[in-house]
Amino acid sequence: MAVITDILQTDLNGIILKNPIMTASGTYGYNNEYDDFINVSSLGAVVTKAISLNPREGNKHTRITETEAGMINSIGLENVGVEKFINEKLPVLKSENIDFFVNVAGSTIDEYCQVAKICDDNNIKAMELNVSCPNVKSGCLEFGVDEKSLYELVSAVRKEYGGFLTVKLTPNVTSIEKLGIAAQNAGANAVSAINTLKGSKIKISYINGRVQKEIITGGYSGRGIKPVAIGAVIRLSKAVDIPIIGIGGIETLDDVLEFIAAGAEAVQIGTANFTHPDIAQKLVQDLEKYITDNGFKDLDELKKELRK
């Protein structure tokens, strides 16, 4: 069942989404992988896996570990590379009318810019700049923790890419506000907040009379990070004038409403996709029902009420 109604229409600084429910990069593949569960084209947008200039194999150690309230991932930005994405993944997105953002990662400013130029040449309308992945040895987080470096990166990318640009911010900093301001001043149309927190889990076992342990470190996501994400959105909403896309621990309609009340114009569903692959479309339906059942004209009117 597709849910596409005008009452959910969302204006993100000039780019119009049919609704504010998006999927987070790294949790939804490249294009239509979730078609067995939902009508992907009914979502506000799909954010692709991170795309780099060249293919990446990712990390060789343990990649995903469940925790009590989420999971730790250390994928290492495994992806097919921009050439294969353009040739094999992009045609599916276009043919099936799926609204999408391409998540872009790199090790150097030049790599980011080359991918941005390719996206621009191929008329890709929206891009999410990944400057906050903690699971790679170089790039990404190096740019995302320093406002000067972030400003230089976003400014350089903006010269190569004329479409909608959002910057995915890390919570692993003292002041996420400074980073949001830097992204805005460099020409970003929006910011996405937050990416994963740095976290670790220790697996302990007792085998043949000896204690053995495995320390797993990576990006912590899921239910447990929602209060951190809400706090980041609140702070960013007081610091920047561009839209905020809220991310972190969203599983229910109440979560969506909480992020909107905090100042988010749209939200991305991440870890919940792994356990409830139909969750994104369900949230679209739940949000529409909430608006109509409570007598609101549209999503914009609900936003105003939640932010009083």
Secondary structure, DSSP 4 states (H G I P E B T S, - for coil): -----GGG-EEETTEEESSSEEE-TTSS-SSSTTTTTS-GGGSSEEEPPPB-SS-B---SS--EEEETTEEEE-----B--HHHIIIIIHHHHHHTT--EEEEE--SSHHHHHHHHHHHHHTT--EEEEE---SSSSSSTHHHHT-HHHHHHHHHHHHHH--SEEEEE--SSSS-HHHHHHHHHHTT-SEEEE--PEEEEEEEEEEETTEEEEEEEEEEEESGGGHHHHHHHHHHHHHH-SS-EEEESS--SHHHHHHHHHHT-SEEEE-THHHH-TTHHHHHHHHHHHHHHHTT-SSHHHHHHHHT-
